[in-house]
Amino acid sequence: MFVYRAGFQRQELGYAAAAGVVMFVIDFVLGRIGTRAFGVGRT
């Protein structure tokens, strides 16, 4: 919702893009931590 408001309602596309990248990095790191914690993908 934050990215949508920044990008389309306030016309701050660069700020919205940067926020999207930060959100992706946070999701990626949390996903990696979760897969290691639960042992997903181990044989």
PDB file of N, CA, C, O and CB in Angstrom:
ATOM      1  N   MET A   1       0.832  -1.191   0.000  1.00  0.00           N
ATOM      2  CA  MET A   1       0.000   0.000   0.000  1.00  0.00           C
ATOM      3  C   MET A   1       0.875   1.252   0.000  1.00  0.00           C
ATOM      4  O   MET A   1       0.570   2.231  -0.682  1.00  0.00           O
ATOM      5  CB  MET A   1      -0.945  -0.001   1.214  1.00  0.00           C
ATOM      6  N   PHE A   2       1.956   1.214   0.764  1.00  0.00           N
ATOM      7  CA  PHE A   2       2.846   2.369   0.830  1.00  0.00           C
ATOM      8  C   PHE A   2       3.463   2.667  -0.532  1.00  0.00           C
ATOM      9  O   PHE A   2       3.537   3.823  -0.950  1.00  0.00           O
ATOM     10  CB  PHE A   2       3.946   2.134   1.865  1.00  0.00           C
ATOM     11  N   VAL A   3       3.903   1.621  -1.217  1.00  0.00           N
ATOM     12  CA  VAL A   3       4.531   1.804  -2.526  1.00  0.00           C
ATOM     13  C   VAL A   3       3.516   2.364  -3.519  1.00  0.00           C
ATOM     14  O   VAL A   3       3.852   3.237  -4.320  1.00  0.00           O
ATOM     15  CB  VAL A   3       5.115   0.468  -3.045  1.00  0.00           C
ATOM     16  N   TYR A   4       2.291   1.877  -3.476  1.00  0.00           N
ATOM     17  CA  TYR A   4       1.243   2.372  -4.367  1.00  0.00           C
ATOM     18  C   TYR A   4       0.982   3.857  -4.129  1.00  0.00           C
ATOM     19  O   TYR A   4       0.901   4.640  -5.075  1.00  0.00           O
ATOM     20  CB  TYR A   4      -0.051   1.570  -4.171  1.00  0.00           C
ATOM     21  N   ARG A   5       0.851   4.236  -2.866  1.00  0.00           N
ATOM     22  CA  ARG A   5       0.583   5.648  -2.563  1.00  0.00           C
ATOM     23  C   ARG A   5       1.729   6.539  -3.004  1.00  0.00           C
ATOM     24  O   ARG A   5       1.510   7.600  -3.590  1.00  0.00           O
ATOM     25  CB  ARG A   5       0.330   5.835  -1.070  1.00  0.00           C
ATOM     26  N   ALA A   6       2.955   6.108  -2.722  1.00  0.00           N
ATOM     27  CA  ALA A   6       4.109   6.929  -3.092  1.00  0.00           C
ATOM     28  C   ALA A   6       4.234   7.046  -4.606  1.00  0.00           C
ATOM     29  O   ALA A   6       4.536   8.119  -5.129  1.00  0.00           O
ATOM     30  CB  ALA A   6       5.397   6.340  -2.502  1.00  0.00           C
ATOM     31  N   GLY A   7       4.003   5.953  -5.300  1.00  0.00           N
ATOM     32  CA  GLY A   7       4.207   5.952  -6.738  1.00  0.00           C
ATOM     33  C   GLY A   7       3.105   6.597  -7.540  1.00  0.00           C
ATOM     34  O   GLY A   7       3.379   7.343  -8.480  1.00  0.00           O
ATOM     35  N   PHE A   8       1.868   6.325  -7.191  1.00  0.00           N
ATOM     36  CA  PHE A   8       0.771   6.755  -8.039  1.00  0.00           C
ATOM     37  C   PHE A   8      -0.012   7.945  -7.492  1.00  0.00           C
ATOM     38  O   PHE A   8      -0.446   8.800  -8.265  1.00  0.00           O
ATOM     39  CB  PHE A   8      -0.154   5.620  -8.251  1.00  0.00           C
ATOM     40  N   GLN A   9      -0.197   8.015  -6.203  1.00  0.00           N
ATOM     41  CA  GLN A   9      -0.977   9.126  -5.669  1.00  0.00           C
ATOM     42  C   GLN A   9      -0.126  10.373  -5.474  1.00  0.00           C
ATOM     43  O   GLN A   9      -0.591  11.487  -5.715  1.00  0.00           O
ATOM     44  CB  GLN A   9      -1.618   8.729  -4.353  1.00  0.00           C
ATOM     45  N   ARG A  10       1.125  10.190  -5.038  1.00  0.00           N
ATOM     46  CA  ARG A  10       1.997  11.345  -4.797  1.00  0.00           C
ATOM     47  C   ARG A  10       3.020  11.575  -5.910  1.00  0.00           C
ATOM     48  O   ARG A  10       3.801  12.524  -5.851  1.00  0.00           O
ATOM     49  CB  ARG A  10       2.722  11.169  -3.486  1.00  0.00           C
ATOM     50  N   GLN A  11       3.014  10.700  -6.929  1.00  0.00           N
ATOM     51  CA  GLN A  11       3.903  10.824  -8.084  1.00  0.00           C
ATOM     52  C   GLN A  11       5.382  10.835  -7.705  1.00  0.00           C
ATOM     53  O   GLN A  11       6.172  11.562  -8.308  1.00  0.00           O
ATOM     54  CB  GLN A  11       3.573  12.079  -8.846  1.00  0.00           C
ATOM     55  N   GLU A  12       5.754  10.040  -6.716  1.00  0.00           N
ATOM     56  CA  GLU A  12       7.147   9.908  -6.299  1.00  0.00           C
ATOM     57  C   GLU A  12       7.633   8.518  -6.710  1.00  0.00           C
ATOM     58  O   GLU A  12       7.785   7.625  -5.876  1.00  0.00           O
ATOM     59  CB  GLU A  12       7.305  10.133  -4.748  1.00  0.00           C
ATOM     60  N   LEU A  13       7.874   8.355  -8.013  1.00  0.00           N
ATOM     61  CA  LEU A  13       8.171   7.032  -8.547  1.00  0.00           C
ATOM     62  C   LEU A  13       9.527   6.512  -8.079  1.00  0.00           C
ATOM     63  O   LEU A  13       9.667   5.316  -7.822  1.00  0.00           O
ATOM     64  CB  LEU A  13       8.130   7.063 -10.058  1.00  0.00           C
ATOM     65  N   GLY A  14      10.508   7.367  -7.964  1.00  0.00           N
ATOM     66  CA  GLY A  14      11.822   6.930  -7.494  1.00  0.00           C
ATOM     67  C   GLY A  14      11.771   6.452  -6.057  1.00  0.00           C
ATOM     68  O   GLY A  14      12.393   5.449  -5.708  1.00  0.00           O
ATOM     69  N   TYR A  15      11.041   7.158  -5.233  1.00  0.00           N
ATOM     70  CA  TYR A  15      10.881   6.785  -3.829  1.00  0.00           C
ATOM     71  C   TYR A  15      10.137   5.459  -3.719  1.00  0.00           C
ATOM     72  O   TYR A  15      10.482   4.621  -2.886  1.00  0.00           O
ATOM     73  CB  TYR A  15      10.130   7.888  -3.052  1.00  0.00           C
ATOM     74  N   ALA A  16       9.125   5.265  -4.550  1.00  0.00           N
ATOM     75  CA  ALA A  16       8.365   4.014  -4.534  1.00  0.00           C
ATOM     76  C   ALA A  16       9.232   2.854  -5.011  1.00  0.00           C
ATOM     77  O   ALA A  16       9.143   1.755  -4.464  1.00  0.00           O
ATOM     78  CB  ALA A  16       7.107   4.135  -5.413  1.00  0.00           C
ATOM     79  N   ALA A  17      10.057   3.078  -6.011  1.00  0.00           N
ATOM     80  CA  ALA A  17      10.934   2.024  -6.507  1.00  0.00           C
ATOM     81  C   ALA A  17      11.956   1.623  -5.445  1.00  0.00           C
ATOM     82  O   ALA A  17      12.227   0.437  -5.261  1.00  0.00           O
ATOM     83  CB  ALA A  17      11.648   2.481  -7.785  1.00  0.00           C
ATOM     84  N   ALA A  18      12.515   2.597  -4.757  1.00  0.00           N
ATOM     85  CA  ALA A  18      13.478   2.303  -3.694  1.00  0.00           C
ATOM     86  C   ALA A  18      12.808   1.534  -2.562  1.00  0.00           C
ATOM     87  O   ALA A  18      13.394   0.601  -2.013  1.00  0.00           O
ATOM     88  CB  ALA A  18      14.105   3.604  -3.157  1.00  0.00           C
ATOM     89  N   ALA A  19      11.600   1.914  -2.213  1.00  0.00           N
ATOM     90  CA  ALA A  19      10.871   1.210  -1.162  1.00  0.00           C
ATOM     91  C   ALA A  19      10.563  -0.220  -1.589  1.00  0.00           C
ATOM     92  O   ALA A  19      10.597  -1.132  -0.763  1.00  0.00           O
ATOM     93  CB  ALA A  19       9.571   1.953  -0.816  1.00  0.00           C
ATOM     94  N   GLY A  20      10.267  -0.425  -2.856  1.00  0.00           N
ATOM     95  CA  GLY A  20      10.013  -1.770  -3.363  1.00  0.00           C
ATOM     96  C   GLY A  20      11.249  -2.649  -3.283  1.00  0.00           C
ATOM     97  O   GLY A  20      11.154  -3.829  -2.946  1.00  0.00           O
ATOM     98  N   VAL A  21      12.404  -2.082  -3.589  1.00  0.00           N
ATOM     99  CA  VAL A  21      13.648  -2.843  -3.496  1.00  0.00           C
ATOM    100  C   VAL A  21      13.940  -3.211  -2.048  1.00  0.00           C
ATOM    101  O   VAL A  21      14.337  -4.341  -1.764  1.00  0.00           O
ATOM    102  CB  VAL A  21      14.820  -2.042  -4.089  1.00  0.00           C
ATOM    103  N   VAL A  22      13.749  -2.281  -1.142  1.00  0.00           N
ATOM    104  CA  VAL A  22      13.975  -2.555   0.279  1.00  0.00           C
ATOM    105  C   VAL A  22      13.021  -3.651   0.761  1.00  0.00           C
ATOM    106  O   VAL A  22      13.432  -4.545   1.501  1.00  0.00           O
ATOM    107  CB  VAL A  22      13.787  -1.265   1.123  1.00  0.00           C
ATOM    108  N   MET A  23      11.765  -3.590   0.351  1.00  0.00           N
ATOM    109  CA  MET A  23      10.807  -4.617   0.746  1.00  0.00           C
ATOM    110  C   MET A  23      11.210  -5.977   0.187  1.00  0.00           C
ATOM    111  O   MET A  23      11.065  -6.992   0.869  1.00  0.00           O
ATOM    112  CB  MET A  23       9.396  -4.246   0.271  1.00  0.00           C
ATOM    113  N   PHE A  24      11.715  -6.010  -1.045  1.00  0.00           N
ATOM    114  CA  PHE A  24      12.161  -7.270  -1.637  1.00  0.00           C
ATOM    115  C   PHE A  24      13.326  -7.859  -0.850  1.00  0.00           C
ATOM    116  O   PHE A  24      13.343  -9.059  -0.577  1.00  0.00           O
ATOM    117  CB  PHE A  24      12.565  -7.062  -3.102  1.00  0.00           C
ATOM    118  N   VAL A  25      14.292  -7.034  -0.486  1.00  0.00           N
ATOM    119  CA  VAL A  25      15.454  -7.515   0.266  1.00  0.00           C
ATOM    120  C   VAL A  25      15.018  -8.067   1.623  1.00  0.00           C
ATOM    121  O   VAL A  25      15.499  -9.119   2.044  1.00  0.00           O
ATOM    122  CB  VAL A  25      16.489  -6.381   0.456  1.00  0.00           C
ATOM    123  N   ILE A  26      14.123  -7.377   2.301  1.00  0.00           N
ATOM    124  CA  ILE A  26      13.634  -7.850   3.601  1.00  0.00           C
ATOM    125  C   ILE A  26      12.918  -9.183   3.441  1.00  0.00           C
ATOM    126  O   ILE A  26      13.138 -10.102   4.230  1.00  0.00           O
ATOM    127  CB  ILE A  26      12.688  -6.810   4.244  1.00  0.00           C
ATOM    128  N   ASP A  27      12.065  -9.299   2.429  1.00  0.00           N
ATOM    129  CA  ASP A  27      11.359 -10.562   2.189  1.00  0.00           C
ATOM    130  C   ASP A  27      12.325 -11.686   1.854  1.00  0.00           C
ATOM    131  O   ASP A  27      12.159 -12.812   2.324  1.00  0.00           O
ATOM    132  CB  ASP A  27      10.345 -10.399   1.059  1.00  0.00           C
ATOM    133  N   PHE A  28      13.328 -11.390   1.049  1.00  0.00           N
ATOM    134  CA  PHE A  28      14.311 -12.398   0.668  1.00  0.00           C
ATOM    135  C   PHE A  28      15.077 -12.912   1.886  1.00  0.00           C
ATOM    136  O   PHE A  28      15.257 -14.118   2.052  1.00  0.00           O
ATOM    137  CB  PHE A  28      15.286 -11.825  -0.363  1.00  0.00           C
ATOM    138  N   VAL A  29      15.524 -11.991   2.732  1.00  0.00           N
ATOM    139  CA  VAL A  29      16.283 -12.377   3.928  1.00  0.00           C
ATOM    140  C   VAL A  29      15.404 -13.185   4.874  1.00  0.00           C
ATOM    141  O   VAL A  29      15.842 -14.211   5.394  1.00  0.00           O
ATOM    142  CB  VAL A  29      16.839 -11.127   4.652  1.00  0.00           C
ATOM    143  N   LEU A  30      14.183 -12.747   5.104  1.00  0.00           N
ATOM    144  CA  LEU A  30      13.284 -13.495   5.976  1.00  0.00           C
ATOM    145  C   LEU A  30      12.960 -14.870   5.403  1.00  0.00           C
ATOM    146  O   LEU A  30      12.835 -15.837   6.154  1.00  0.00           O
ATOM    147  CB  LEU A  30      12.001 -12.713   6.203  1.00  0.00           C
ATOM    148  N   GLY A  31      12.824 -14.965   4.105  1.00  0.00           N
ATOM    149  CA  GLY A  31      12.580 -16.257   3.469  1.00  0.00           C
ATOM    150  C   GLY A  31      13.756 -17.198   3.634  1.00  0.00           C
ATOM    151  O   GLY A  31      13.572 -18.386   3.902  1.00  0.00           O
ATOM    152  N   ARG A  32      14.967 -16.677   3.476  1.00  0.00           N
ATOM    153  CA  ARG A  32      16.159 -17.510   3.669  1.00  0.00           C
ATOM    154  C   ARG A  32      16.270 -17.993   5.111  1.00  0.00           C
ATOM    155  O   ARG A  32      16.616 -19.147   5.362  1.00  0.00           O
ATOM    156  CB  ARG A  32      17.422 -16.734   3.279  1.00  0.00           C
ATOM    157  N   ILE A  33      15.979 -17.113   6.043  1.00  0.00           N
ATOM    158  CA  ILE A  33      16.020 -17.501   7.460  1.00  0.00           C
ATOM    159  C   ILE A  33      14.973 -18.576   7.736  1.00  0.00           C
ATOM    160  O   ILE A  33      15.242 -19.544   8.448  1.00  0.00           O
ATOM    161  CB  ILE A  33      15.783 -16.268   8.379  1.00  0.00           C
ATOM    162  N   GLY A  34      13.795 -18.407   7.179  1.00  0.00           N
ATOM    163  CA  GLY A  34      12.725 -19.386   7.388  1.00  0.00           C
ATOM    164  C   GLY A  34      13.056 -20.740   6.789  1.00  0.00           C
ATOM    165  O   GLY A  34      12.781 -21.764   7.415  1.00  0.00           O
ATOM    166  N   THR A  35      13.636 -20.779   5.604  1.00  0.00           N
ATOM    167  CA  THR A  35      13.968 -22.068   5.000  1.00  0.00           C
ATOM    168  C   THR A  35      15.074 -22.774   5.772  1.00  0.00           C
ATOM    169  O   THR A  35      15.072 -24.000   5.880  1.00  0.00           O
ATOM    170  CB  THR A  35      14.387 -21.880   3.543  1.00  0.00           C
ATOM    171  N   ARG A  36      16.006 -22.017   6.302  1.00  0.00           N
ATOM    172  CA  ARG A  36      17.052 -22.646   7.111  1.00  0.00           C
ATOM    173  C   ARG A  36      16.499 -23.112   8.459  1.00  0.00           C
ATOM    174  O   ARG A  36      16.890 -24.172   8.947  1.00  0.00           O
ATOM    175  CB  ARG A  36      18.221 -21.669   7.329  1.00  0.00           C
ATOM    176  N   ALA A  37      15.620 -22.359   9.052  1.00  0.00           N
ATOM    177  CA  ALA A  37      15.076 -22.716  10.353  1.00  0.00           C
ATOM    178  C   ALA A  37      14.212 -23.979  10.280  1.00  0.00           C
ATOM    179  O   ALA A  37      14.245 -24.807  11.189  1.00  0.00           O
ATOM    180  CB  ALA A  37      14.262 -21.558  10.912  1.00  0.00           C
ATOM    181  N   PHE A  38      13.437 -24.125   9.194  1.00  0.00           N
ATOM    182  CA  PHE A  38      12.541 -25.264   9.082  1.00  0.00           C
ATOM    183  C   PHE A  38      13.125 -26.396   8.248  1.00  0.00           C
ATOM    184  O   PHE A  38      12.482 -27.434   8.089  1.00  0.00           O
ATOM    185  CB  PHE A  38      11.236 -24.825   8.491  1.00  0.00           C
ATOM    186  N   GLY A  39      14.316 -26.221   7.719  1.00  0.00           N
ATOM    187  CA  GLY A  39      14.974 -27.279   6.976  1.00  0.00           C
ATOM    188  C   GLY A  39      14.345 -27.608   5.644  1.00  0.00           C
ATOM    189  O   GLY A  39      14.399 -28.757   5.205  1.00  0.00           O
ATOM    190  N   VAL A  40      13.755 -26.635   4.995  1.00  0.00           N
ATOM    191  CA  VAL A  40      13.118 -26.862   3.703  1.00  0.00           C
ATOM    192  C   VAL A  40      14.207 -27.051   2.643  1.00  0.00           C
ATOM    193  O   VAL A  40      15.170 -26.286   2.594  1.00  0.00           O
ATOM    194  CB  VAL A  40      12.168 -25.676   3.329  1.00  0.00           C
ATOM    195  N   GLY A  41      14.049 -28.064   1.804  1.00  0.00           N
ATOM    196  CA  GLY A  41      14.983 -28.295   0.713  1.00  0.00           C
ATOM    197  C   GLY A  41      16.152 -29.195   1.064  1.00  0.00           C
ATOM    198  O   GLY A  41      16.990 -29.471   0.206  1.00  0.00           O
ATOM    199  N   ARG A  42      16.228 -29.648   2.272  1.00  0.00           N
ATOM    200  CA  ARG A  42      17.295 -30.579   2.656  1.00  0.00           C
ATOM    201  C   ARG A  42      16.892 -31.992   2.284  1.00  0.00           C
ATOM    202  O   ARG A  42      15.714 -32.346   2.329  1.00  0.00           O
ATOM    203  CB  ARG A  42      17.602 -30.485   4.172  1.00  0.00           C
ATOM    204  N   THR A  43      17.863 -32.783   1.922  1.00  0.00           N
ATOM    205  CA  THR A  43      17.564 -34.171   1.548  1.00  0.00           C
ATOM    206  C   THR A  43      17.809 -35.111   2.691  1.00  0.00           C
ATOM    207  O   THR A  43      17.608 -36.317   2.552  1.00  0.00           O
ATOM    208  CB  THR A  43      18.390 -34.597   0.356  1.00  0.00           C
TER     209      THR A  43
END
